[in-house]
Amino acid sequence: MTHQQPTNGQPSEKGQWARNRGRQVFTGSLWLTAVLSLAIAIGLMVASHYYPIETIKRAVESAEWPLAVWRIGLFWMIIIGWPRWSVIYAAWAGLSGEQLALMLSYRWRMALWLLVMEAVLLHGVVAQFIDNLSR
């Protein structure tokens, strides 16, 4: 038994509160991702209505270096800031020391996953897939 579970087997009020906070963060992140993705898709559709697709492709290509610097900066912020942000989140969500330790252990797994996503996106796998769907 952990210090958060009473003898009747039910999670404590604090444990339930922490789980609810975790769900709020997860669902909030999903909604934010969905809304931003939708906004980008609408923006591209509107832009393709007013400008030829070649002009849009040239604009994206001209922004390649600034976007690369921005992505690398975000990547390093996540790696370097992970311990501090984990402590802040754990305090906010009421996580136990064990839960915080588990969260801290995911730092390099998350970094590896971000590298995999960067490699897939960098080689245009998603763009080629979308181009093939539109043909």
C-alpha positions as CSV (number, residue, x, y, z in Angstrom):
1,M,0.0,0.0,0.0
2,T,1.2,3.5,-0.7
3,H,0.8,6.4,1.6
4,Q,-2.0,7.8,-0.6
5,Q,-4.3,4.7,-0.4
6,P,-6.5,4.2,2.7
7,T,-7.1,0.7,4.0
8,N,-10.4,0.2,2.1
9,G,-8.6,0.1,-1.3
10,Q,-10.0,3.3,-2.6
11,P,-7.6,6.0,-3.8
12,S,-7.3,8.9,-1.4
13,E,-8.8,12.3,-2.2
14,K,-5.4,13.7,-3.0
15,G,-4.6,10.8,-5.4
16,Q,-8.0,11.3,-7.2
17,W,-7.4,15.0,-7.4
18,A,-3.9,14.4,-9.0
19,R,-5.4,12.0,-11.5
20,N,-8.1,14.5,-12.4
21,R,-5.4,17.2,-12.9
22,G,-3.5,14.9,-15.1
23,R,-6.6,14.2,-17.2
24,Q,-7.2,17.9,-17.5
25,V,-3.7,18.6,-18.8
26,F,-3.9,15.6,-21.2
27,T,-7.3,16.6,-22.7
28,G,-6.4,20.3,-22.7
29,S,-3.2,19.4,-24.7
30,L,-5.2,17.3,-27.1
31,W,-7.7,20.1,-27.7
32,L,-5.0,22.7,-28.1
33,T,-3.2,20.4,-30.7
34,A,-6.5,19.8,-32.5
35,V,-7.4,23.6,-32.6
36,L,-3.9,24.6,-33.8
37,S,-3.8,21.8,-36.5
38,L,-7.2,22.9,-37.7
39,A,-6.1,26.6,-37.8
40,I,-3.0,25.7,-39.8
41,A,-5.1,23.5,-42.2
42,I,-7.6,26.4,-42.7
43,G,-4.8,28.8,-43.2
44,L,-3.3,26.7,-45.9
45,M,-6.6,26.2,-47.6
46,V,-7.2,30.0,-47.6
47,A,-3.7,30.7,-48.8
48,S,-4.0,28.1,-51.6
49,H,-7.2,29.8,-52.7
50,Y,-5.5,33.2,-53.1
51,Y,-2.0,32.1,-54.1
52,P,-0.6,29.4,-56.4
53,I,0.7,26.4,-54.6
54,E,4.2,27.1,-55.9
55,T,4.2,30.4,-54.2
56,I,3.2,28.8,-50.9
57,K,6.0,26.1,-51.3
58,R,8.6,28.9,-52.0
59,A,7.4,30.7,-48.8
60,V,7.8,27.6,-46.8
61,E,11.2,26.9,-48.2
62,S,12.4,30.4,-47.5
63,A,11.4,30.0,-43.9
64,E,13.3,26.7,-43.6
65,W,16.3,28.0,-41.5
66,P,14.3,30.2,-39.1
67,L,11.9,27.3,-38.5
68,A,14.8,24.9,-38.0
69,V,16.4,27.3,-35.4
70,W,13.0,27.6,-33.7
71,R,12.5,23.8,-33.6
72,I,16.0,23.2,-32.2
73,G,15.5,25.9,-29.6
74,L,12.2,24.3,-28.5
75,F,13.9,20.9,-28.4
76,W,16.7,22.2,-26.2
77,M,14.2,24.0,-23.9
78,I,12.4,20.7,-23.4
79,I,15.6,18.8,-22.6
80,I,17.1,21.5,-20.4
81,G,13.9,22.6,-18.7
82,W,12.4,19.1,-18.1
83,P,13.6,18.7,-14.5
84,R,12.4,22.1,-13.4
85,W,9.1,21.9,-15.3
86,S,8.5,18.4,-13.9
87,V,8.9,19.7,-10.3
88,I,6.5,22.6,-11.1
89,Y,3.9,20.3,-12.6
90,A,4.3,17.8,-9.8
91,A,3.6,20.5,-7.2
92,W,0.6,21.8,-9.2
93,A,-0.9,18.3,-9.8
94,G,-0.1,17.0,-6.3
95,L,2.1,14.1,-7.5
96,S,4.0,11.9,-5.0
97,G,7.7,11.7,-4.9
98,E,7.5,8.3,-6.8
99,Q,5.4,9.8,-9.5
100,L,7.8,12.8,-9.9
101,A,10.8,10.4,-10.1
102,L,8.9,8.4,-12.9
103,M,8.2,11.7,-14.7
104,L,11.9,12.7,-14.5
105,S,12.9,9.3,-15.8
106,Y,11.0,10.0,-19.1
107,R,13.3,13.0,-20.0
108,W,15.5,11.1,-22.4
109,R,12.7,8.9,-23.8
110,M,10.9,12.1,-24.7
111,A,14.0,13.5,-26.3
112,L,14.5,10.4,-28.4
113,W,10.9,10.5,-29.5
114,L,11.3,14.1,-30.5
115,L,14.4,13.2,-32.5
116,V,12.4,10.5,-34.3
117,M,9.6,12.9,-35.1
118,E,12.1,15.5,-36.4
119,A,13.8,12.9,-38.6
120,V,10.4,11.8,-40.1
121,L,9.2,15.4,-40.6
122,L,12.6,16.6,-41.9
123,H,12.6,14.0,-44.7
124,G,9.2,15.0,-45.8
125,V,7.5,11.7,-45.2
126,V,4.3,13.3,-44.1
127,A,4.3,15.8,-47.0
128,Q,4.9,13.0,-49.5
129,F,2.0,11.1,-48.0
130,I,-0.3,14.1,-48.2
131,D,0.8,14.8,-51.8
132,N,0.1,11.1,-52.7
133,L,-3.4,11.4,-51.1
134,S,-4.3,14.4,-53.1
135,R,-3.4,12.9,-56.5
